[in-house]
Amino acid sequence: MTVQAVILAAGMGTRLGRPWPKPLTPLSDGRTIMQQQIDNLRKVFDDLRILTVVGFKLELILEAFPDVGYVYNEAYDQTNTNRSLLKALRQSADGGVLWMNGDVVFDPAVLERVKDLMAADQTFICVNTAAVGEEEVKYAVGADGFVTQLSKSVPDALGEAVGINFVAGKDKERLIERLAECEDLDYFERGIELMIERDGVPVLPFDIRDLFAVEVDFEEDLSRANEHL
């Protein structure tokens, strides 16, 4: 079965302060953030379709990666990640979709571990229970162990989301509907929350705390990524 993977790379990345799209930020091993993501995906999945959502200085990304598919978020400077994900899901084929923020540096073993969940068509978010950063998206669970809250302002959070997620084929239409209801500036996590609240979709938090994964928002994040590499 073909694995569908989406990379959200439309944003301006203002917090890191580079003059190019953040996914093109060079790493210490000579690759860019997005190149290591694509390398990781291709290392783990033999049959793979990659769809990248672009916006800010899109021509730089298209030139760097001419062999993946693209979706254009023309309102990249006025909307948040929920609109980029919505566009990608609407253009995806039947079946589940794995997606990641375009600024995540991670161990490819993360993808190895989630293969069984993807094969079982189980919607999940990858999380790190060893850290709860103030600026990060956090989560809480109910008695059944599934996610109940997912945002930057979760009280008594169990951990933080790492920006690698999967929506099952059976749940995808509901996520599309809920993303469409989000405000333009909502993160895509709000769409997941709405899907949980209104549709009762079970979203599993999958803990990868023993594996490296960091979203590169600030210089210190980039330093951590380079130290890992």
C-alpha positions in Angstrom: 0.0 0.0 0.0 1.3 3.4 -0.9 2.1 5.6 2.1 0.9 9.2 1.8 3.1 11.7 3.5 2.5 15.4 3.8 5.1 18.0 4.7 3.7 21.4 5.9 6.3 23.9 4.5 4.2 27.0 3.7 5.0 29.2 6.7 7.4 32.2 6.9 9.4 30.9 9.9 9.8 34.3 11.4 10.9 33.1 14.8 14.0 31.5 13.4 14.8 34.7 11.4 16.1 33.2 8.2 15.6 34.8 4.8 14.5 31.5 3.3 11.7 29.0 4.1 12.5 27.3 7.4 12.5 23.7 5.9 15.5 24.9 3.8 17.6 25.7 6.9 21.0 23.9 6.6 21.9 21.3 9.2 25.4 20.4 10.4 25.5 17.2 8.3 25.1 19.3 5.1 21.4 18.5 4.5 18.5 20.9 5.0 15.7 20.1 7.5 13.4 19.1 4.7 16.0 16.9 3.0 16.5 14.9 6.2 12.7 14.5 6.5 12.5 13.2 2.9 15.5 10.9 3.5 13.8 9.5 6.6 10.6 8.9 4.8 12.2 7.2 1.9 14.4 5.1 4.2 11.4 3.6 6.0 8.7 3.4 3.4 9.3 1.7 0.0 6.1 2.8 -1.6 5.7 6.5 -0.9 3.9 9.6 -2.2 5.1 12.9 -0.7 2.9 16.0 -0.9 4.4 19.3 0.3 2.4 22.4 1.1 4.3 25.5 0.0 3.7 29.2 0.2 6.5 31.5 1.4 9.3 31.7 -1.3 7.9 28.5 -2.7 10.2 28.6 -5.8 13.2 27.8 -3.5 11.5 24.7 -2.3 10.3 23.6 -5.7 13.8 24.0 -7.1 15.4 22.1 -4.2 12.9 19.2 -4.4 11.5 18.8 -7.9 10.5 15.1 -7.4 7.7 15.5 -4.9 4.1 16.7 -5.2 3.0 20.1 -4.2 0.0 22.0 -2.9 0.0 25.8 -2.8 -1.4 27.7 0.2 -1.8 31.1 -1.4 -2.8 32.6 1.9 0.4 31.4 3.7 0.9 34.9 5.3 -2.6 35.1 6.6 -3.4 31.6 7.8 -2.0 29.0 10.0 -1.2 25.3 9.6 -4.9 24.2 9.7 -5.4 25.6 6.2 -2.3 24.0 4.8 -3.2 20.6 6.2 -6.8 21.0 4.9 -5.6 21.7 1.4 -3.3 18.7 1.5 -5.9 16.3 2.8 -8.4 17.4 0.2 -5.9 16.5 -2.5 -4.8 13.2 -1.0 -5.9 9.9 -2.4 -8.0 7.3 -0.5 -6.5 6.1 2.7 -4.7 7.5 5.7 -2.2 10.4 5.6 1.0 10.8 7.7 1.9 14.5 8.1 4.6 16.5 9.7 5.5 20.1 10.3 8.3 21.2 7.9 10.6 22.1 10.7 10.9 18.8 12.5 14.3 17.1 12.8 13.9 13.5 14.0 15.3 10.0 14.2 13.9 7.8 11.4 13.2 5.1 14.0 10.1 7.2 14.8 8.6 6.2 11.5 9.6 2.5 12.0 7.7 2.4 15.3 4.5 3.9 13.9 4.3 1.6 10.9 2.1 -0.9 12.7 -0.3 1.8 13.8 -0.6 3.1 10.2 -1.2 -0.4 8.9 -4.0 -0.8 11.5 -5.5 2.5 10.4 -5.3 4.1 13.8 -5.2 7.9 14.1 -2.4 9.1 16.3 -0.1 11.9 17.3 3.5 11.4 18.3 4.3 12.8 21.7 7.2 13.3 24.1 6.2 12.7 27.7 9.7 13.7 28.9 9.1 17.4 28.1 6.3 20.0 28.4 7.6 23.2 26.8 5.7 26.4 27.4 5.6 27.3 23.7 4.8 23.7 22.5 1.5 22.0 21.7 0.6 19.9 24.7 -2.0 17.2 25.3 -4.1 15.5 27.9 -5.9 12.1 27.9 -9.1 10.5 29.3 -9.5 7.3 31.3 -9.3 5.3 28.0 -5.9 6.7 27.2 -6.9 8.6 24.1 -6.4 12.3 23.6 -9.0 14.7 25.0 -7.1 18.1 24.7 -4.5 19.3 22.3 -3.3 22.9 22.3 -0.6 25.2 23.7 -2.7 25.8 26.8 -3.5 22.4 28.3 -3.4 22.4 32.1 -1.6 19.5 33.8 -0.4 18.3 30.4 1.2 14.8 30.1 3.7 15.9 27.5 4.1 17.7 24.2 3.3 16.9 20.6 6.3 16.6 18.3 4.8 17.5 15.0 4.5 14.0 13.4 0.9 12.7 13.1 -1.4 10.3 11.2 -5.0 10.4 10.3 -6.6 7.1 9.5 -8.5 6.7 6.2 -11.7 6.1 8.1 -11.3 9.4 10.0 -10.0 11.6 7.3 -13.3 13.1 6.1 -14.2 14.1 9.6 -10.9 15.8 10.1 -11.4 17.6 6.8 -14.8 18.8 8.0 -13.4 20.0 11.3 -10.4 21.7 9.8 -12.8 23.6 7.5 -14.5 24.9 10.7 -11.3 26.3 12.2 -10.4 29.9 12.2 -7.7 31.0 9.7 -5.1 31.4 12.4 -5.8 28.2 14.3 -3.1 25.5 14.3 -4.2 22.1 12.8 -4.4 20.7 16.3 -7.6 22.6 16.8 -9.1 20.6 14.0 -8.0 17.4 15.8 -9.6 18.7 19.0 -12.9 19.4 17.3 -12.9 15.9 15.7 -12.4 14.4 19.1 -15.0 16.5 20.8 -17.7 16.4 18.2 -17.1 13.0 16.4 -15.6 11.0 19.2 -12.7 9.9 17.1 -10.1 8.0 19.2 -6.7 9.7 18.8 -3.9 7.8 20.3 -0.9 9.6 21.8 2.2 7.6 20.8 5.2 8.3 23.1 8.6 8.5 21.4 10.4 10.1 24.4 13.4 7.9 23.9 13.9 8.9 20.3 15.2 12.3 19.1 12.6 14.8 17.7 12.6 18.6 17.8 10.7 21.3 16.1 13.1 24.0 15.1 11.5 27.2 16.1 14.5 29.0 17.8 18.2 29.0 17.6 18.5 26.7 20.6 16.3 24.1 18.8 18.6 24.2 15.8 21.6 23.7 18.1 19.9 20.7 19.6 19.2 19.3 16.2 22.8 19.8 15.1 24.2 18.2 18.2 22.0 15.1 17.6 23.2 14.8 14.0 
